[in-house]
């Protein structure tokens, strides 16, 4: 969420079934390596849960999730298990070209002869990209801007690549 600069794990249920509880396990993400969510009172349909994810390091991780589903009045629940991969730079949120952005004052300049598509593929693999990213890999200049989340709130990041032949 760009608004409160927090990365959230969002779980949603369908078919008018409530999410009655969630247990998430991940090394280095949750205090005590696990997060337990059990509501005292189910709000609305109870079909959506947002769990904040705050990491202190830029590292890839895997979250193992157990979700307990069932009607509000039932004592019998179904358990669904899944795993979610978190990319290395998930603490940065990609910005659209029209979003407000403060260019970082520090930078590193590296000359590499590589096509824009390779840079774009790397960005898609190592950052969380949750928007349809309009990028033409054949343009001479490619610029991708990011906003820091949670523990990187005061940071921004800009990847600029000039495509050169050869």
Secondary structure, DSSP 8 states (H G I E B T S, - for coil): -TTTT-EEEEEE--TT-EEEEEEEE-TTTSGGGEEEE--SS--TTS-EEEEEE--SS---EEEEEEEEEE-TT-S--EEEEEEEEE-TTTTEEE--TTS-----S----------HHHHHHHHHHHSB--S-----TTSSEEEEEEEE-GGGTT-EEEEEEE----
